Structure formats: C-alpha cells, structure tokens
C-alpha cells in the first residue's frame, strides 16, 4: 500500500500530478476505501481551500522592508 501525502492528493485533484502519480493514485483509489474517503473529503474542502487568502505576518513584512531599506542605503554609499 502506497501512502500519499495531502499534497499528492491535491495535485491529483487539481490535475497537476505527474502521469506516474496519477496512475498510482487511481490504482490505489480502486482498492483503498480509506483513501477514497480522504479524497472525497478533499473534494468537499477544495472549493473552500481555493478561496483562502494567506497573508504574511506583519512582522515578516516589516523585516523585509527593513532589509530592503538597509540594502538601498548601503548601495547608495558605495
């Protein structure tokens, strides 16, 4: 029995998996009821996941801005 990660299943669900992975998942879906249930759950959740907007924490944005500012200042002094 092959174990698939949630990422593998999402790739398959969005038709972005390799031909080898697609074939392996389809073969496993024919034999593994637990995998079929997991795939059904992902199919139910996929539209909601596609709507998620993920933003970086403000601390990360500020760190990037500080780094850019320091780099620009250092470059202007050379």
mmJSON file of the N, C-alpha and C atoms, coordinates in Angstrom:
{"data_MODEL":{"atom_site":{
"group_PDB":["ATOM","ATOM","ATOM","ATOM","ATOM","ATOM","ATOM","ATOM","ATOM","ATOM","ATOM","ATOM","ATOM","ATOM","ATOM","ATOM","ATOM","ATOM","ATOM","ATOM","ATOM","ATOM","ATOM","ATOM","ATOM","ATOM","ATOM","ATOM","ATOM","ATOM","ATOM","ATOM","ATOM","ATOM","ATOM","ATOM","ATOM","ATOM","ATOM","ATOM","ATOM","ATOM","ATOM","ATOM","ATOM","ATOM","ATOM","ATOM","ATOM","ATOM","ATOM","ATOM","ATOM","ATOM","ATOM","ATOM","ATOM","ATOM","ATOM","ATOM","ATOM","ATOM","ATOM","ATOM","ATOM","ATOM","ATOM","ATOM","ATOM","ATOM","ATOM","ATOM","ATOM","ATOM","ATOM","ATOM","ATOM","ATOM","ATOM","ATOM","ATOM","ATOM","ATOM","ATOM","ATOM","ATOM","ATOM","ATOM","ATOM","ATOM","ATOM","ATOM","ATOM","ATOM","ATOM","ATOM","ATOM","ATOM","ATOM","ATOM","ATOM","ATOM","ATOM","ATOM","ATOM","ATOM","ATOM","ATOM","ATOM","ATOM","ATOM","ATOM","ATOM","ATOM","ATOM","ATOM","ATOM","ATOM","ATOM","ATOM","ATOM","ATOM","ATOM","ATOM","ATOM","ATOM","ATOM","ATOM","ATOM","ATOM","ATOM","ATOM","ATOM","ATOM","ATOM","ATOM","ATOM","ATOM","ATOM","ATOM","ATOM","ATOM","ATOM","ATOM","ATOM","ATOM","ATOM","ATOM","ATOM","ATOM","ATOM","ATOM","ATOM","ATOM","ATOM","ATOM","ATOM","ATOM","ATOM","ATOM","ATOM","ATOM","ATOM","ATOM","ATOM","ATOM","ATOM","ATOM","ATOM","ATOM","ATOM","ATOM","ATOM","ATOM","ATOM","ATOM","ATOM","ATOM","ATOM","ATOM","ATOM","ATOM","ATOM","ATOM","ATOM","ATOM","ATOM","ATOM","ATOM","ATOM","ATOM","ATOM","ATOM","ATOM","ATOM","ATOM","ATOM","ATOM","ATOM","ATOM","ATOM","ATOM","ATOM","ATOM","ATOM","ATOM","ATOM","ATOM","ATOM","ATOM","ATOM","ATOM","ATOM","ATOM","ATOM","ATOM","ATOM","ATOM","ATOM","ATOM","ATOM","ATOM","ATOM","ATOM","ATOM","ATOM","ATOM","ATOM","ATOM","ATOM","ATOM","ATOM","ATOM","ATOM"],
"id":[1,2,3,4,5,6,7,8,9,10,11,12,13,14,15,16,17,18,19,20,21,22,23,24,25,26,27,28,29,30,31,32,33,34,35,36,37,38,39,40,41,42,43,44,45,46,47,48,49,50,51,52,53,54,55,56,57,58,59,60,61,62,63,64,65,66,67,68,69,70,71,72,73,74,75,76,77,78,79,80,81,82,83,84,85,86,87,88,89,90,91,92,93,94,95,96,97,98,99,100,101,102,103,104,105,106,107,108,109,110,111,112,113,114,115,116,117,118,119,120,121,122,123,124,125,126,127,128,129,130,131,132,133,134,135,136,137,138,139,140,141,142,143,144,145,146,147,148,149,150,151,152,153,154,155,156,157,158,159,160,161,162,163,164,165,166,167,168,169,170,171,172,173,174,175,176,177,178,179,180,181,182,183,184,185,186,187,188,189,190,191,192,193,194,195,196,197,198,199,200,201,202,203,204,205,206,207,208,209,210,211,212,213,214,215,216,217,218,219,220,221,222,223,224,225,226,227,228,229,230,231,232,233,234],
"type_symbol":["N","C","C","N","C","C","N","C","C","N","C","C","N","C","C","N","C","C","N","C","C","N","C","C","N","C","C","N","C","C","N","C","C","N","C","C","N","C","C","N","C","C","N","C","C","N","C","C","N","C","C","N","C","C","N","C","C","N","C","C","N","C","C","N","C","C","N","C","C","N","C","C","N","C","C","N","C","C","N","C","C","N","C","C","N","C","C","N","C","C","N","C","C","N","C","C","N","C","C","N","C","C","N","C","C","N","C","C","N","C","C","N","C","C","N","C","C","N","C","C","N","C","C","N","C","C","N","C","C","N","C","C","N","C","C","N","C","C","N","C","C","N","C","C","N","C","C","N","C","C","N","C","C","N","C","C","N","C","C","N","C","C","N","C","C","N","C","C","N","C","C","N","C","C","N","C","C","N","C","C","N","C","C","N","C","C","N","C","C","N","C","C","N","C","C","N","C","C","N","C","C","N","C","C","N","C","C","N","C","C","N","C","C","N","C","C","N","C","C","N","C","C","N","C","C","N","C","C","N","C","C","N","C","C"],
"label_atom_id":["N","CA","C","N","CA","C","N","CA","C","N","CA","C","N","CA","C","N","CA","C","N","CA","C","N","CA","C","N","CA","C","N","CA","C","N","CA","C","N","CA","C","N","CA","C","N","CA","C","N","CA","C","N","CA","C","N","CA","C","N","CA","C","N","CA","C","N","CA","C","N","CA","C","N","CA","C","N","CA","C","N","CA","C","N","CA","C","N","CA","C","N","CA","C","N","CA","C","N","CA","C","N","CA","C","N","CA","C","N","CA","C","N","CA","C","N","CA","C","N","CA","C","N","CA","C","N","CA","C","N","CA","C","N","CA","C","N","CA","C","N","CA","C","N","CA","C","N","CA","C","N","CA","C","N","CA","C","N","CA","C","N","CA","C","N","CA","C","N","CA","C","N","CA","C","N","CA","C","N","CA","C","N","CA","C","N","CA","C","N","CA","C","N","CA","C","N","CA","C","N","CA","C","N","CA","C","N","CA","C","N","CA","C","N","CA","C","N","CA","C","N","CA","C","N","CA","C","N","CA","C","N","CA","C","N","CA","C","N","CA","C","N","CA","C","N","CA","C","N","CA","C","N","CA","C","N","CA","C","N","CA","C","N","CA","C","N","CA","C","N","CA","C"],
"label_alt_id":[null,null,null,null,null,null,null,null,null,null,null,null,null,null,null,null,null,null,null,null,null,null,null,null,null,null,null,null,null,null,null,null,null,null,null,null,null,null,null,null,null,null,null,null,null,null,null,null,null,null,null,null,null,null,null,null,null,null,null,null,null,null,null,null,null,null,null,null,null,null,null,null,null,null,null,null,null,null,null,null,null,null,null,null,null,null,null,null,null,null,null,null,null,null,null,null,null,null,null,null,null,null,null,null,null,null,null,null,null,null,null,null,null,null,null,null,null,null,null,null,null,null,null,null,null,null,null,null,null,null,null,null,null,null,null,null,null,null,null,null,null,null,null,null,null,null,null,null,null,null,null,null,null,null,null,null,null,null,null,null,null,null,null,null,null,null,null,null,null,null,null,null,null,null,null,null,null,null,null,null,null,null,null,null,null,null,null,null,null,null,null,null,null,null,null,null,null,null,null,null,null,null,null,null,null,null,null,null,null,null,null,null,null,null,null,null,null,null,null,null,null,null,null,null,null,null,null,null,null,null,null,null,null,null],
"label_comp_id":["UNK","UNK","UNK","UNK","UNK","UNK","UNK","UNK","UNK","UNK","UNK","UNK","UNK","UNK","UNK","UNK","UNK","UNK","UNK","UNK","UNK","UNK","UNK","UNK","UNK","UNK","UNK","UNK","UNK","UNK","UNK","UNK","UNK","UNK","UNK","UNK","UNK","UNK","UNK","UNK","UNK","UNK","UNK","UNK","UNK","UNK","UNK","UNK","UNK","UNK","UNK","UNK","UNK","UNK","UNK","UNK","UNK","UNK","UNK","UNK","UNK","UNK","UNK","UNK","UNK","UNK","UNK","UNK","UNK","UNK","UNK","UNK","UNK","UNK","UNK","UNK","UNK","UNK","UNK","UNK","UNK","UNK","UNK","UNK","UNK","UNK","UNK","UNK","UNK","UNK","UNK","UNK","UNK","UNK","UNK","UNK","UNK","UNK","UNK","UNK","UNK","UNK","UNK","UNK","UNK","UNK","UNK","UNK","UNK","UNK","UNK","UNK","UNK","UNK","UNK","UNK","UNK","UNK","UNK","UNK","UNK","UNK","UNK","UNK","UNK","UNK","UNK","UNK","UNK","UNK","UNK","UNK","UNK","UNK","UNK","UNK","UNK","UNK","UNK","UNK","UNK","UNK","UNK","UNK","UNK","UNK","UNK","UNK","UNK","UNK","UNK","UNK","UNK","UNK","UNK","UNK","UNK","UNK","UNK","UNK","UNK","UNK","UNK","UNK","UNK","UNK","UNK","UNK","UNK","UNK","UNK","UNK","UNK","UNK","UNK","UNK","UNK","UNK","UNK","UNK","UNK","UNK","UNK","UNK","UNK","UNK","UNK","UNK","UNK","UNK","UNK","UNK","UNK","UNK","UNK","UNK","UNK","UNK","UNK","UNK","UNK","UNK","UNK","UNK","UNK","UNK","UNK","UNK","UNK","UNK","UNK","UNK","UNK","UNK","UNK","UNK","UNK","UNK","UNK","UNK","UNK","UNK","UNK","UNK","UNK","UNK","UNK","UNK","UNK","UNK","UNK","UNK","UNK","UNK"],
"label_asym_id":["A","A","A","A","A","A","A","A","A","A","A","A","A","A","A","A","A","A","A","A","A","A","A","A","A","A","A","A","A","A","A","A","A","A","A","A","A","A","A","A","A","A","A","A","A","A","A","A","A","A","A","A","A","A","A","A","A","A","A","A","A","A","A","A","A","A","A","A","A","A","A","A","A","A","A","A","A","A","A","A","A","A","A","A","A","A","A","A","A","A","A","A","A","A","A","A","A","A","A","A","A","A","A","A","A","A","A","A","A","A","A","A","A","A","A","A","A","A","A","A","A","A","A","A","A","A","A","A","A","A","A","A","A","A","A","A","A","A","A","A","A","A","A","A","A","A","A","A","A","A","A","A","A","A","A","A","A","A","A","A","A","A","A","A","A","A","A","A","A","A","A","A","A","A","A","A","A","A","A","A","A","A","A","A","A","A","A","A","A","A","A","A","A","A","A","A","A","A","A","A","A","A","A","A","A","A","A","A","A","A","A","A","A","A","A","A","A","A","A","A","A","A","A","A","A","A","A","A","A","A","A","A","A","A"],
"label_entity_id":["1","1","1","1","1","1","1","1","1","1","1","1","1","1","1","1","1","1","1","1","1","1","1","1","1","1","1","1","1","1","1","1","1","1","1","1","1","1","1","1","1","1","1","1","1","1","1","1","1","1","1","1","1","1","1","1","1","1","1","1","1","1","1","1","1","1","1","1","1","1","1","1","1","1","1","1","1","1","1","1","1","1","1","1","1","1","1","1","1","1","1","1","1","1","1","1","1","1","1","1","1","1","1","1","1","1","1","1","1","1","1","1","1","1","1","1","1","1","1","1","1","1","1","1","1","1","1","1","1","1","1","1","1","1","1","1","1","1","1","1","1","1","1","1","1","1","1","1","1","1","1","1","1","1","1","1","1","1","1","1","1","1","1","1","1","1","1","1","1","1","1","1","1","1","1","1","1","1","1","1","1","1","1","1","1","1","1","1","1","1","1","1","1","1","1","1","1","1","1","1","1","1","1","1","1","1","1","1","1","1","1","1","1","1","1","1","1","1","1","1","1","1","1","1","1","1","1","1","1","1","1","1","1","1"],
"label_seq_id":[1,1,1,2,2,2,3,3,3,4,4,4,5,5,5,6,6,6,7,7,7,8,8,8,9,9,9,10,10,10,11,11,11,12,12,12,13,13,13,14,14,14,15,15,15,16,16,16,17,17,17,18,18,18,19,19,19,20,20,20,21,21,21,22,22,22,23,23,23,24,24,24,25,25,25,26,26,26,27,27,27,28,28,28,29,29,29,30,30,30,31,31,31,32,32,32,33,33,33,34,34,34,35,35,35,36,36,36,37,37,37,38,38,38,39,39,39,40,40,40,41,41,41,42,42,42,43,43,43,44,44,44,45,45,45,46,46,46,47,47,47,48,48,48,49,49,49,50,50,50,51,51,51,52,52,52,53,53,53,54,54,54,55,55,55,56,56,56,57,57,57,58,58,58,59,59,59,60,60,60,61,61,61,62,62,62,63,63,63,64,64,64,65,65,65,66,66,66,67,67,67,68,68,68,69,69,69,70,70,70,71,71,71,72,72,72,73,73,73,74,74,74,75,75,75,76,76,76,77,77,77,78,78,78],
"pdbx_PDB_ins_code":[null,null,null,null,null,null,null,null,null,null,null,null,null,null,null,null,null,null,null,null,null,null,null,null,null,null,null,null,null,null,null,null,null,null,null,null,null,null,null,null,null,null,null,null,null,null,null,null,null,null,null,null,null,null,null,null,null,null,null,null,null,null,null,null,null,null,null,null,null,null,null,null,null,null,null,null,null,null,null,null,null,null,null,null,null,null,null,null,null,null,null,null,null,null,null,null,null,null,null,null,null,null,null,null,null,null,null,null,null,null,null,null,null,null,null,null,null,null,null,null,null,null,null,null,null,null,null,null,null,null,null,null,null,null,null,null,null,null,null,null,null,null,null,null,null,null,null,null,null,null,null,null,null,null,null,null,null,null,null,null,null,null,null,null,null,null,null,null,null,null,null,null,null,null,null,null,null,null,null,null,null,null,null,null,null,null,null,null,null,null,null,null,null,null,null,null,null,null,null,null,null,null,null,null,null,null,null,null,null,null,null,null,null,null,null,null,null,null,null,null,null,null,null,null,null,null,null,null,null,null,null,null,null,null],
"Cartn_x":[0.84,0.0,0.888,0.633,1.401,0.728,1.522,0.991,1.152,0.078,0.096,-0.05,0.688,0.575,-0.656,-1.144,-2.251,-1.867,-0.589,-0.132,-0.272,0.068,-0.098,-1.555,-2.447,-3.868,-4.411,-3.926,-4.361,-3.845,-2.618,-2.103,-2.977,-3.333,-4.202,-5.564,-6.113,-7.435,-7.465,-6.374,-6.299,-5.691,-5.52,-4.968,-3.582,-2.766,-1.406,-0.362,-0.805,0.134,0.783,1.943,2.647,1.834,2.078,1.352,1.565,2.777,3.067,2.268,2.236,1.493,0.001,-0.485,-1.904,-2.276,-1.469,-1.745,-1.714,-0.749,-0.633,-1.843,-2.266,-3.413,-4.687,-4.873,-6.077,-6.131,-4.991,-4.953,-5.278,-4.737,-4.984,-6.44,-7.02,-8.421,-9.359,-8.986,-9.811,-9.777,-8.74,-8.558,-8.684,-8.514,-8.397,-9.576,-10.507,-11.705,-11.355,-10.323,-9.927,-9.393,-8.64,-8.124,-9.272,-10.263,-11.434,-12.165,-12.293,-12.946,-12.13,-10.804,-9.947,-10.071,-10.121,-10.255,-11.612,-12.669,-13.988,-13.988,-13.31,-13.219,-12.467,-11.38,-10.631,-11.459,-12.238,-13.089,-14.137,-14.597,-15.571,-14.905,-13.676,-12.959,-12.281,-11.981,-11.191,-11.757,-13.058,-13.555,-13.306,-13.387,-13.129,-11.644,-10.787,-9.343,-8.91,-9.559,-9.201,-9.528,-10.459,-10.862,-10.019,-9.189,-8.369,-7.35,-7.204,-6.175,-5.22,-3.989,-2.996,-2.076,-1.931,-1.069,0.043,1.218,2.306,2.018,2.633,2.506,3.132,2.62,3.138,4.616,5.05,6.463,7.343,6.9,7.666,7.744,6.623,6.603,7.558,7.516,8.404,9.869,10.173,11.557,12.046,11.206,11.576,11.792,10.898,11.029,12.306,12.615,13.85,15.079,15.066,16.196,16.36,15.252,15.316,15.86,15.423,15.89,17.39,17.851,19.277,20.11,19.625,20.349,20.43,19.334,19.337,20.286,20.321,21.227,22.669,22.962,24.329,24.765,23.876,24.218,24.453,23.725,23.894,25.184,25.759,27.005,28.244,28.065,29.225,29.586],
"Cartn_y":[-1.179,0.0,1.247,2.122,3.357,4.444,5.193,6.313,7.583,8.337,9.589,10.737,11.795,12.979,13.772,14.644,15.517,16.345,16.718,17.478,16.649,15.355,14.465,14.436,14.298,14.199,15.508,16.63,17.917,18.111,17.7,17.761,16.935,15.736,14.873,15.526,16.063,16.68,17.852,18.62,19.779,19.43,18.111,17.62,18.206,18.291,18.801,17.746,16.524,15.466,14.87,14.268,13.62,12.412,11.95,10.758,9.545,9.412,8.274,8.373,9.583,9.775,9.604,10.119,9.969,8.502,7.712,6.281,5.574,5.928,5.287,5.633,6.884,7.292,6.622,6.584,5.96,4.478,3.803,2.381,2.207,3.072,2.973,3.306,4.262,4.621,3.448,2.608,1.439,0.373,0.395,-0.67,-0.22,1.047,1.523,2.431,1.903,2.688,3.901,3.787,4.919,6.06,5.717,6.733,7.384,6.588,7.148,8.13,7.794,8.708,9.986,9.845,11.025,11.917,11.291,12.058,12.768,12.101,12.739,13.937,13.808,14.926,16.096,15.801,16.861,17.516,16.717,17.282,18.216,17.906,18.758,20.047,19.925,21.087,21.942,21.367,22.062,23.423,23.562,24.9,25.929,25.504,26.417,26.753,25.768,25.997,26.947,26.84,27.702,29.163,29.415,30.783,31.412,30.608,31.131,32.139,33.208,34.193,34.192,33.863,33.77,34.982,35.672,36.852,36.618,37.177,37.033,37.855,37.436,38.213,39.583,40.57,41.938,41.979,41.181,41.145,40.762,39.821,39.385,40.509,41.172,42.285,43.389,43.716,44.757,44.358,43.099,42.624,42.767,42.428,42.555,44.02,44.876,46.302,46.877,46.461,46.916,46.466,45.215,44.685,45.461,45.716,46.47,47.878,48.499,49.849,49.844,48.879,48.784,48.51,47.66,47.326,48.544,49.306,50.508,51.562,51.736,52.704,52.289,51.004,50.51,50.665,50.432,50.538,51.981,52.899,54.314,54.89,54.263,54.752,54.193,53.32,52.697,53.438],
"Cartn_z":[0.0,0.0,0.0,-0.936,-1.043,-0.226,0.51,1.272,0.453,0.357,-0.387,0.594,0.349,1.192,0.763,1.641,1.218,-0.016,-0.125,-1.286,-2.56,-2.481,-3.636,-4.072,-3.101,-3.416,-3.986,-3.468,-4.014,-5.439,-5.693,-7.06,-7.989,-7.542,-8.339,-8.553,-7.502,-7.555,-8.538,-8.591,-9.486,-10.848,-11.092,-12.36,-12.652,-11.6,-11.724,-11.362,-11.103,-10.729,-11.975,-11.763,-12.871,-13.335,-14.567,-15.039,-14.132,-13.59,-12.709,-11.412,-10.832,-9.59,-9.834,-10.948,-11.285,-11.376,-12.071,-12.217,-10.87,-10.034,-8.717,-7.842,-7.865,-7.043,-7.555,-8.871,-9.416,-9.089,-9.15,-8.786,-7.309,-6.476,-5.041,-4.714,-5.418,-5.169,-5.459,-6.422,-6.75,-5.668,-4.829,-3.847,-2.392,-2.114,-0.73,-0.378,0.422,0.772,1.63,2.472,3.317,2.456,1.419,0.508,-0.258,-0.667,-1.344,-0.439,0.839,1.79,1.959,2.037,2.17,0.933,-0.247,-1.486,-1.532,-1.076,-1.042,-0.096,1.027,1.971,1.344,0.636,-0.036,-1.134,-1.852,-2.907,-2.312,-1.128,-0.45,0.027,0.522,1.05,-0.015,-1.17,-2.198,-2.585,-2.815,-3.169,-2.065,-0.819,0.296,0.377,0.143,0.184,-0.925,-2.085,-3.205,-2.913,-2.008,-1.684,-0.58,0.077,1.163,0.643,1.356,1.052,2.235,1.957,3.011,2.91,4.008,4.056,5.072,4.799,5.77,7.024,8.113,9.344,9.141,9.843,9.729,10.065,11.033,11.415,10.225,9.429,8.264,7.234,6.987,6.034,6.496,7.778,8.299,8.203,8.445,8.31,6.87,5.915,4.504,4.146,4.618,4.335,4.964,6.192,6.84,6.063,5.632,4.865,3.558,2.878,1.619,1.857,2.923,3.252,3.542,4.347,4.678,3.439,2.56,1.341,0.426,0.327,-0.521,0.025,1.332,1.947,1.742,1.932,1.764,0.309,-0.632,-2.043,-2.446,-1.846,-2.201,-1.642,-0.611,-0.011,-0.693,-1.629,-2.297,-3.544],
"occupancy":[1.0,1.0,1.0,1.0,1.0,1.0,1.0,1.0,1.0,1.0,1.0,1.0,1.0,1.0,1.0,1.0,1.0,1.0,1.0,1.0,1.0,1.0,1.0,1.0,1.0,1.0,1.0,1.0,1.0,1.0,1.0,1.0,1.0,1.0,1.0,1.0,1.0,1.0,1.0,1.0,1.0,1.0,1.0,1.0,1.0,1.0,1.0,1.0,1.0,1.0,1.0,1.0,1.0,1.0,1.0,1.0,1.0,1.0,1.0,1.0,1.0,1.0,1.0,1.0,1.0,1.0,1.0,1.0,1.0,1.0,1.0,1.0,1.0,1.0,1.0,1.0,1.0,1.0,1.0,1.0,1.0,1.0,1.0,1.0,1.0,1.0,1.0,1.0,1.0,1.0,1.0,1.0,1.0,1.0,1.0,1.0,1.0,1.0,1.0,1.0,1.0,1.0,1.0,1.0,1.0,1.0,1.0,1.0,1.0,1.0,1.0,1.0,1.0,1.0,1.0,1.0,1.0,1.0,1.0,1.0,1.0,1.0,1.0,1.0,1.0,1.0,1.0,1.0,1.0,1.0,1.0,1.0,1.0,1.0,1.0,1.0,1.0,1.0,1.0,1.0,1.0,1.0,1.0,1.0,1.0,1.0,1.0,1.0,1.0,1.0,1.0,1.0,1.0,1.0,1.0,1.0,1.0,1.0,1.0,1.0,1.0,1.0,1.0,1.0,1.0,1.0,1.0,1.0,1.0,1.0,1.0,1.0,1.0,1.0,1.0,1.0,1.0,1.0,1.0,1.0,1.0,1.0,1.0,1.0,1.0,1.0,1.0,1.0,1.0,1.0,1.0,1.0,1.0,1.0,1.0,1.0,1.0,1.0,1.0,1.0,1.0,1.0,1.0,1.0,1.0,1.0,1.0,1.0,1.0,1.0,1.0,1.0,1.0,1.0,1.0,1.0,1.0,1.0,1.0,1.0,1.0,1.0,1.0,1.0,1.0,1.0,1.0,1.0,1.0,1.0,1.0,1.0,1.0,1.0],
"B_iso_or_equiv":[0.0,0.0,0.0,0.0,0.0,0.0,0.0,0.0,0.0,0.0,0.0,0.0,0.0,0.0,0.0,0.0,0.0,0.0,0.0,0.0,0.0,0.0,0.0,0.0,0.0,0.0,0.0,0.0,0.0,0.0,0.0,0.0,0.0,0.0,0.0,0.0,0.0,0.0,0.0,0.0,0.0,0.0,0.0,0.0,0.0,0.0,0.0,0.0,0.0,0.0,0.0,0.0,0.0,0.0,0.0,0.0,0.0,0.0,0.0,0.0,0.0,0.0,0.0,0.0,0.0,0.0,0.0,0.0,0.0,0.0,0.0,0.0,0.0,0.0,0.0,0.0,0.0,0.0,0.0,0.0,0.0,0.0,0.0,0.0,0.0,0.0,0.0,0.0,0.0,0.0,0.0,0.0,0.0,0.0,0.0,0.0,0.0,0.0,0.0,0.0,0.0,0.0,0.0,0.0,0.0,0.0,0.0,0.0,0.0,0.0,0.0,0.0,0.0,0.0,0.0,0.0,0.0,0.0,0.0,0.0,0.0,0.0,0.0,0.0,0.0,0.0,0.0,0.0,0.0,0.0,0.0,0.0,0.0,0.0,0.0,0.0,0.0,0.0,0.0,0.0,0.0,0.0,0.0,0.0,0.0,0.0,0.0,0.0,0.0,0.0,0.0,0.0,0.0,0.0,0.0,0.0,0.0,0.0,0.0,0.0,0.0,0.0,0.0,0.0,0.0,0.0,0.0,0.0,0.0,0.0,0.0,0.0,0.0,0.0,0.0,0.0,0.0,0.0,0.0,0.0,0.0,0.0,0.0,0.0,0.0,0.0,0.0,0.0,0.0,0.0,0.0,0.0,0.0,0.0,0.0,0.0,0.0,0.0,0.0,0.0,0.0,0.0,0.0,0.0,0.0,0.0,0.0,0.0,0.0,0.0,0.0,0.0,0.0,0.0,0.0,0.0,0.0,0.0,0.0,0.0,0.0,0.0,0.0,0.0,0.0,0.0,0.0,0.0,0.0,0.0,0.0,0.0,0.0,0.0],
"pdbx_formal_charge":[null,null,null,null,null,null,null,null,null,null,null,null,null,null,null,null,null,null,null,null,null,null,null,null,null,null,null,null,null,null,null,null,null,null,null,null,null,null,null,null,null,null,null,null,null,null,null,null,null,null,null,null,null,null,null,null,null,null,null,null,null,null,null,null,null,null,null,null,null,null,null,null,null,null,null,null,null,null,null,null,null,null,null,null,null,null,null,null,null,null,null,null,null,null,null,null,null,null,null,null,null,null,null,null,null,null,null,null,null,null,null,null,null,null,null,null,null,null,null,null,null,null,null,null,null,null,null,null,null,null,null,null,null,null,null,null,null,null,null,null,null,null,null,null,null,null,null,null,null,null,null,null,null,null,null,null,null,null,null,null,null,null,null,null,null,null,null,null,null,null,null,null,null,null,null,null,null,null,null,null,null,null,null,null,null,null,null,null,null,null,null,null,null,null,null,null,null,null,null,null,null,null,null,null,null,null,null,null,null,null,null,null,null,null,null,null,null,null,null,null,null,null,null,null,null,null,null,null,null,null,null,null,null,null],
"auth_seq_id":[1,1,1,2,2,2,3,3,3,4,4,4,5,5,5,6,6,6,7,7,7,8,8,8,9,9,9,10,10,10,11,11,11,12,12,12,13,13,13,14,14,14,15,15,15,16,16,16,17,17,17,18,18,18,19,19,19,20,20,20,21,21,21,22,22,22,23,23,23,24,24,24,25,25,25,26,26,26,27,27,27,28,28,28,29,29,29,30,30,30,31,31,31,32,32,32,33,33,33,34,34,34,35,35,35,36,36,36,37,37,37,38,38,38,39,39,39,40,40,40,41,41,41,42,42,42,43,43,43,44,44,44,45,45,45,46,46,46,47,47,47,48,48,48,49,49,49,50,50,50,51,51,51,52,52,52,53,53,53,54,54,54,55,55,55,56,56,56,57,57,57,58,58,58,59,59,59,60,60,60,61,61,61,62,62,62,63,63,63,64,64,64,65,65,65,66,66,66,67,67,67,68,68,68,69,69,69,70,70,70,71,71,71,72,72,72,73,73,73,74,74,74,75,75,75,76,76,76,77,77,77,78,78,78],
"auth_comp_id":["UNK","UNK","UNK","UNK","UNK","UNK","UNK","UNK","UNK","UNK","UNK","UNK","UNK","UNK","UNK","UNK","UNK","UNK","UNK","UNK","UNK","UNK","UNK","UNK","UNK","UNK","UNK","UNK","UNK","UNK","UNK","UNK","UNK","UNK","UNK","UNK","UNK","UNK","UNK","UNK","UNK","UNK","UNK","UNK","UNK","UNK","UNK","UNK","UNK","UNK","UNK","UNK","UNK","UNK","UNK","UNK","UNK","UNK","UNK","UNK","UNK","UNK","UNK","UNK","UNK","UNK","UNK","UNK","UNK","UNK","UNK","UNK","UNK","UNK","UNK","UNK","UNK","UNK","UNK","UNK","UNK","UNK","UNK","UNK","UNK","UNK","UNK","UNK","UNK","UNK","UNK","UNK","UNK","UNK","UNK","UNK","UNK","UNK","UNK","UNK","UNK","UNK","UNK","UNK","UNK","UNK","UNK","UNK","UNK","UNK","UNK","UNK","UNK","UNK","UNK","UNK","UNK","UNK","UNK","UNK","UNK","UNK","UNK","UNK","UNK","UNK","UNK","UNK","UNK","UNK","UNK","UNK","UNK","UNK","UNK","UNK","UNK","UNK","UNK","UNK","UNK","UNK","UNK","UNK","UNK","UNK","UNK","UNK","UNK","UNK","UNK","UNK","UNK","UNK","UNK","UNK","UNK","UNK","UNK","UNK","UNK","UNK","UNK","UNK","UNK","UNK","UNK","UNK","UNK","UNK","UNK","UNK","UNK","UNK","UNK","UNK","UNK","UNK","UNK","UNK","UNK","UNK","UNK","UNK","UNK","UNK","UNK","UNK","UNK","UNK","UNK","UNK","UNK","UNK","UNK","UNK","UNK","UNK","UNK","UNK","UNK","UNK","UNK","UNK","UNK","UNK","UNK","UNK","UNK","UNK","UNK","UNK","UNK","UNK","UNK","UNK","UNK","UNK","UNK","UNK","UNK","UNK","UNK","UNK","UNK","UNK","UNK","UNK","UNK","UNK","UNK","UNK","UNK","UNK"],
"auth_asym_id":["A","A","A","A","A","A","A","A","A","A","A","A","A","A","A","A","A","A","A","A","A","A","A","A","A","A","A","A","A","A","A","A","A","A","A","A","A","A","A","A","A","A","A","A","A","A","A","A","A","A","A","A","A","A","A","A","A","A","A","A","A","A","A","A","A","A","A","A","A","A","A","A","A","A","A","A","A","A","A","A","A","A","A","A","A","A","A","A","A","A","A","A","A","A","A","A","A","A","A","A","A","A","A","A","A","A","A","A","A","A","A","A","A","A","A","A","A","A","A","A","A","A","A","A","A","A","A","A","A","A","A","A","A","A","A","A","A","A","A","A","A","A","A","A","A","A","A","A","A","A","A","A","A","A","A","A","A","A","A","A","A","A","A","A","A","A","A","A","A","A","A","A","A","A","A","A","A","A","A","A","A","A","A","A","A","A","A","A","A","A","A","A","A","A","A","A","A","A","A","A","A","A","A","A","A","A","A","A","A","A","A","A","A","A","A","A","A","A","A","A","A","A","A","A","A","A","A","A","A","A","A","A","A","A"],
"auth_atom_id":["N","CA","C","N","CA","C","N","CA","C","N","CA","C","N","CA","C","N","CA","C","N","CA","C","N","CA","C","N","CA","C","N","CA","C","N","CA","C","N","CA","C","N","CA","C","N","CA","C","N","CA","C","N","CA","C","N","CA","C","N","CA","C","N","CA","C","N","CA","C","N","CA","C","N","CA","C","N","CA","C","N","CA","C","N","CA","C","N","CA","C","N","CA","C","N","CA","C","N","CA","C","N","CA","C","N","CA","C","N","CA","C","N","CA","C","N","CA","C","N","CA","C","N","CA","C","N","CA","C","N","CA","C","N","CA","C","N","CA","C","N","CA","C","N","CA","C","N","CA","C","N","CA","C","N","CA","C","N","CA","C","N","CA","C","N","CA","C","N","CA","C","N","CA","C","N","CA","C","N","CA","C","N","CA","C","N","CA","C","N","CA","C","N","CA","C","N","CA","C","N","CA","C","N","CA","C","N","CA","C","N","CA","C","N","CA","C","N","CA","C","N","CA","C","N","CA","C","N","CA","C","N","CA","C","N","CA","C","N","CA","C","N","CA","C","N","CA","C","N","CA","C","N","CA","C","N","CA","C","N","CA","C","N","CA","C","N","CA","C","N","CA","C"],
"pdbx_PDB_model_num":[1,1,1,1,1,1,1,1,1,1,1,1,1,1,1,1,1,1,1,1,1,1,1,1,1,1,1,1,1,1,1,1,1,1,1,1,1,1,1,1,1,1,1,1,1,1,1,1,1,1,1,1,1,1,1,1,1,1,1,1,1,1,1,1,1,1,1,1,1,1,1,1,1,1,1,1,1,1,1,1,1,1,1,1,1,1,1,1,1,1,1,1,1,1,1,1,1,1,1,1,1,1,1,1,1,1,1,1,1,1,1,1,1,1,1,1,1,1,1,1,1,1,1,1,1,1,1,1,1,1,1,1,1,1,1,1,1,1,1,1,1,1,1,1,1,1,1,1,1,1,1,1,1,1,1,1,1,1,1,1,1,1,1,1,1,1,1,1,1,1,1,1,1,1,1,1,1,1,1,1,1,1,1,1,1,1,1,1,1,1,1,1,1,1,1,1,1,1,1,1,1,1,1,1,1,1,1,1,1,1,1,1,1,1,1,1,1,1,1,1,1,1,1,1,1,1,1,1,1,1,1,1,1,1]
}}}
